Amino acid sequence: MDLLALADFTLVARHGGFGKAARSAGRPKATLSRRVAELEASLSLRLFERGARDLKLTQEGRALFERAGSLLTELEETAAAIASGGERPRGRLRISAPLLFSQTVMGKLAASFALRYPEVRLEVTTEDRAVDMIEEGYDLVIRVNPDPDERLIGRAFLRDRLVVVAAHDLARPIEGTTVPVVVRGGDRPAWQVRTPTGHATIAVEPVLGLASLIMVRDAVRAGVGAGRLPVSLVSRDLAEGTLVHWGDVDAPDIALWVLYPTRRLLSARVLAFLDHLKQAFPNGTPDELSSYAR
């Protein structure tokens, strides 16, 4: 494939027309039109739908533009780095992060990164779904206990654990009774916990279902019911005595992973953000996460 023709195609696609692309690049409109036509011929594909007044990408054209744009940017940055004798973090860095992590620490983390690397344009989206980072154009994703994916590699940079907590005036349930609880997600008939005296089962009656763990914590603080929450989110409440620890949830620990595609060379901006995470959470403990969030 002719990389120059591919670059001209992405230029036209980015500007939405040959005229705008020609004015932006200071090149003849006819040259850009000819180069795109040559690329279409070489691929045996129509990349643009040409109307009387507008130009629209075809489905194939949009797929090519989304993939080729990032690849050409990487090539340009690599060439610039070689020419200057070293690469500084620069360009766009797209990250997908889960809701709770974003709500508690991502704003502070992103701000400190932006101040440290002003030539990087950091974009963070918040979602708990398993995004396809390659298809959706992310450089990094942060996920909780991700499923194995042979296309991705990374490391766990934070660990947390779930605990059952309640307000002081909510009595612990005795055997054969249920306790009101605040839940996120589906109902559970019983919670298995580990206590200093051994394992125990807490029969629960969900009285409030909320969409986020921060909302669950606030409702538990208000005394509506007990809740299952990450210890990092309630460590301050436990230390100050505003909430009581009923036990650790009998489940695997929570691990936050930062992931990236195996097929890509890591750019300077990605390496810089990975280093930034390491400096923010050197040991990856719940106490570090709680302290950083405060």
Disulfide bonds with the S-S distance in Angstrom:
none
